Structure formats: C-alpha cells, structure tokens
Amino acid sequence: MKFEDMINTIQLGDCYELIKDIPDNSIDLIIIDPPYEFSTLSGQGIRSIRNVFDEIEEQKLNVGIDNKLFNELKRVMKEFNIYIWCNKTMIPKLIKYFVFENNCLMDIISWHKTNAMPLCGGTYMPDTEFCLYFKKNRKLNTNYDTAKTHYELPINIDDKKKYRHPTIKPLNIIKNFIINSSNENDIILDCFCGSGTTCIAAKELNRRFIGMEINGKYYKIAVDRLNGILANGQTTIFTDFDKVG
C-alpha cells in the first residue's frame, strides 16, 4: 500500500508486516500499547477478574513485543520520539534497546489506578501501569497541565464498556502525550491500535495518524469509534470521519 493512502486510516493486519510499507524517517511520533509480557494470568481469584485475564490471554494481549519491531520503529521515526506502555517485566528490555544501545533520554510515566483489582495474595497489587518515553534532540511542548509524570485515575470502566477492550488507556493521558511531543499536522503512528484511542486523540488535536490492528474485532470497534459508533451500535458526537483502512 502507498504510504499516502495509510494516513488517517486504521489498517487491519500484522504491524510487523504493515510497517514495512512506511518509508524511512516519515513518522513524527509513535505511541504504542503492545501486549504486555506475563508468565501466567489465569488461576484462582474472583470470577470477574479471571474473566478479564482469560480475555487477555484469548486475544493474545500477553505475549510481549518482538525485538525485531524496535528496529522498524527506529527506521520510520524522523528522530527518536516514542511512548511505549509496558508492565515492569518489560522495562529492562526497553531500557536496554533505547537507552543503552541508542542513547535516548528517558522519562517514566505512571498511571496509578485508584480502583485496582484486588489481587494481593502474596504479591504487590497490580495497581500501576508504566509508559516509557524515549527521545533524542527534542524539546517538549509541555505546560503545567500536561507535564505530569504521575496520574492517579480510576480504571476507565466506562470506556471499557463502550469500546470493549480490556486494556484501553485513558484518552486524556494519550492527548497529553500528543500535545507534549508533536505539532499540528504531524503524523502519529500506533501499530497496536486496539480500540483506537491514539487515533481519536490525534484526530481531536489536528494531527494525522496511522493505526494498525491485527484483531478483527478491535479493528471494527476502532473504525466504528472514529465514525462515532459505539461497540453496542449507538452513535456518539463524532460522525465526520469517513476514511478508514
């Protein structure tokens, strides 16, 4: 596919293949929420919690990210400017590649969930998610409202109900990333698009975007979301988007 035809679309397919159609040095900002790495998720516990974990395993949202994608992300970026959501297991690998091997500067952003699931039998609660930001040669557009590195917010249950994705991230956090690290008309890539949060945020902030999603269920939800349709078929106020992958 031509690169120009990918802009302002969500593409259905494997990002490890789709990214090969993106030219070198063409992306201004990358925001990704790849599958986290977990050794096991299911087992004993409250039924509703087990159901969430079962869905994560079923949709392969627990397999991590292959290192070979890092080189492709590096290739398509104009300069290092990337946010990567992760759990604690993934942090050493990300630091090794971006900081030790590519000399990036790094910030760690955390989302502390004030209503986290009560899993504390012999372990610490999974009440915090991390987003690592790597950059080079870039001054941020931060202001007092967007510069925070720690968010205390409840799990966004309403968004999960609307868009039926078990790991959906808060829209306002993603919008802050975009404000801080890009300018209007920049191109933002999200190659693990999920329910389309990054694409929605980019659209609302007058940025261009490219989304990629391998799962047909989430792809449809993301495209419908951009067209102002919720997962249950109801419409929202966003009804002016007419270009999808």
C-alpha positions in Angstrom: 0.0 0.0 0.0 1.2 3.5 -0.7 2.2 5.5 2.4 -0.1 8.4 1.5 -3.1 6.0 1.5 -2.3 4.8 5.0 -2.5 8.3 6.5 -5.7 8.9 8.6 -6.6 5.3 8.4 -6.6 2.2 10.5 -5.1 -0.8 8.8 -6.2 -4.3 9.6 -3.2 -6.7 9.8 0.0 -7.6 11.4 2.0 -4.5 12.3 5.3 -6.4 11.8 4.4 -6.6 8.1 2.4 -3.4 7.7 5.2 -1.2 9.0 7.3 -2.3 6.1 5.2 0.0 3.8 6.1 3.1 5.9 9.1 5.0 4.4 12.2 5.8 6.4 12.1 8.9 8.5 8.4 9.7 7.9 6.8 9.4 11.4 6.9 12.3 13.9 5.6 10.5 17.0 4.9 6.9 18.0 2.5 5.9 20.8 2.1 2.1 21.3 0.5 -0.1 23.8 1.9 -3.5 22.9 0.9 -6.8 24.5 2.4 -7.0 28.0 4.6 -9.9 29.0 3.0 -12.2 31.6 4.1 -15.6 32.6 0.6 -16.6 33.6 -2.7 -14.7 34.1 -5.4 -17.3 34.9 -5.9 -19.3 38.1 -7.6 -18.7 41.3 -9.3 -15.5 42.1 -12.6 -13.6 41.8 -14.6 -14.7 38.8 -14.8 -11.3 37.2 -11.0 -10.9 37.5 -10.4 -14.3 36.0 -12.7 -13.4 33.1 -10.6 -10.3 32.3 -7.4 -12.3 32.4 -8.9 -15.0 30.2 -9.9 -12.4 27.6 -6.4 -11.0 27.7 -4.9 -14.5 27.0 -7.5 -15.3 24.4 -6.8 -12.1 22.4 -3.0 -12.7 22.8 -2.5 -9.5 24.8 0.1 -11.1 27.0 2.8 -12.1 24.5 5.0 -9.0 24.7 6.8 -7.4 21.8 9.4 -8.9 19.5 12.7 -7.1 19.4 12.7 -7.1 15.7 10.0 -4.4 15.7 12.2 -2.0 17.6 14.5 -1.6 14.5 11.4 -0.9 12.3 10.2 1.7 14.7 13.6 3.3 14.7 13.7 3.3 10.9 10.4 5.0 10.4 10.8 7.8 13.0 12.3 11.1 11.9 14.0 11.1 15.3 13.5 9.1 18.5 10.1 10.2 19.8 8.2 7.3 21.2 5.9 6.4 24.1 5.6 2.7 25.0 3.1 1.4 27.6 4.5 -1.6 29.5 4.5 -3.5 32.7 7.5 -3.9 35.0 8.7 -7.1 33.3 9.3 -5.2 30.0 11.2 -2.3 31.4 14.7 -3.7 31.3 14.4 -4.8 27.7 13.1 -1.3 26.7 15.8 0.5 28.5 18.5 -1.8 27.1 17.4 -1.0 23.5 16.5 2.6 23.7 18.9 3.9 26.3 22.0 1.7 26.3 22.0 0.8 22.6 20.6 4.0 21.1 21.5 6.7 23.7 18.0 8.0 24.1 16.8 10.2 27.0 14.0 8.6 29.0 11.1 9.5 31.2 8.9 7.1 33.1 5.2 8.0 33.3 2.9 6.1 35.7 -0.8 5.6 35.9 -1.8 4.6 39.4 -5.2 3.0 39.4 -7.2 4.2 42.4 -9.7 1.3 42.0 -7.3 -1.5 41.0 -8.4 -5.2 41.0 -7.8 -6.7 44.5 -5.0 -9.2 43.6 -2.7 -9.1 46.6 -2.3 -12.7 47.7 1.4 -13.0 48.3 2.2 -10.2 45.7 2.0 -6.5 45.3 -1.2 -5.2 43.8 -1.2 -4.6 40.0 -2.3 -1.0 40.6 0.2 0.8 38.4 1.0 0.8 34.7 4.0 2.4 33.2 4.7 4.3 30.0 8.3 4.8 29.0 9.1 7.8 26.8 12.3 7.9 24.7 13.5 10.8 22.8 16.5 12.5 21.2 17.2 16.1 20.3 13.6 17.2 21.1 12.2 19.9 23.3 8.7 19.1 24.6 5.7 21.4 24.3 4.7 20.8 27.9 2.7 23.1 30.1 1.7 22.8 33.7 -1.4 20.7 32.9 0.4 18.2 30.6 3.8 17.9 32.1 2.9 15.5 34.9 4.6 12.1 35.0 2.2 10.5 37.5 -1.5 10.1 37.0 -3.9 9.0 39.8 -7.1 7.9 38.0 -9.5 5.1 38.3 -9.7 2.3 35.8 -11.7 3.7 32.9 -14.6 1.3 33.3 -17.0 3.4 31.1 -14.5 3.3 28.2 -14.2 -0.5 28.6 -18.0 -0.8 28.4 -18.2 1.5 25.4 -15.3 0.1 23.4 -14.9 -3.4 24.8 -11.2 -3.5 25.1 -9.7 -4.9 28.3 -6.6 -2.7 28.3 -7.9 0.6 27.0 -6.0 3.6 28.1 -7.5 6.9 29.3 -7.9 9.3 26.4 -6.7 12.4 28.3 -3.4 10.8 29.1 -2.8 10.0 25.4 -3.8 13.5 24.4 -1.2 14.9 26.8 1.4 12.8 25.2 0.4 14.1 21.8 0.4 17.7 22.9 3.8 17.4 24.6 5.6 15.6 21.8 4.1 16.7 18.5 2.7 19.6 16.5 -0.4 20.1 14.4 -0.3 18.1 11.2 2.4 15.8 12.4 2.0 12.1 11.7 1.4 9.8 14.7 1.8 6.0 14.4 0.1 3.5 16.7 0.8 0.0 15.5 -1.1 -1.7 18.3 -4.2 0.3 17.8 -6.7 -1.6 19.9 -9.9 0.3 20.2 -8.4 3.4 18.5 -7.7 5.7 21.5 -4.5 7.2 19.9 -6.2 7.8 16.6 -9.1 9.5 18.3 -6.8 11.7 20.3 -4.7 12.6 17.2 -7.9 13.5 15.3 -9.2 15.7 18.0 -5.8 17.5 18.2 -5.5 18.1 14.5 -2.7 15.6 13.9 -2.6 13.0 11.2 -2.3 9.3 12.2 -1.8 5.8 11.1 -3.3 3.0 13.1 -2.7 -0.8 12.8 -4.6 -3.6 14.5 -4.3 -7.3 13.9 -7.5 -8.3 15.7 -10.6 -8.0 13.5 -12.9 -7.4 16.5 -10.9 -4.5 17.8 -10.3 -3.2 14.3 -14.0 -2.8 13.7 -14.5 -1.2 17.1 -11.7 1.3 16.4 -13.1 2.2 12.9 -16.6 2.5 14.2 -15.3 4.6 17.1 -13.8 7.0 14.6 -17.1 7.1 12.8 -18.9 7.9 16.0 -20.4 4.5 16.6 -20.0 2.7 20.0 -19.4 -1.0 20.3 -23.1 -1.5 21.1 -24.1 0.2 17.9 -25.2 3.5 19.4 -23.8 6.7 17.9 -21.7 9.4 19.5 -21.0 13.0 18.6 -18.1 12.1 16.4 -19.6 11.4 13.0 -17.4 13.2 10.5 -14.7 10.6 9.9 -15.1 8.9 6.6 -11.7 7.4 5.8 -10.7 4.0 7.2 -8.2 1.3 6.2 
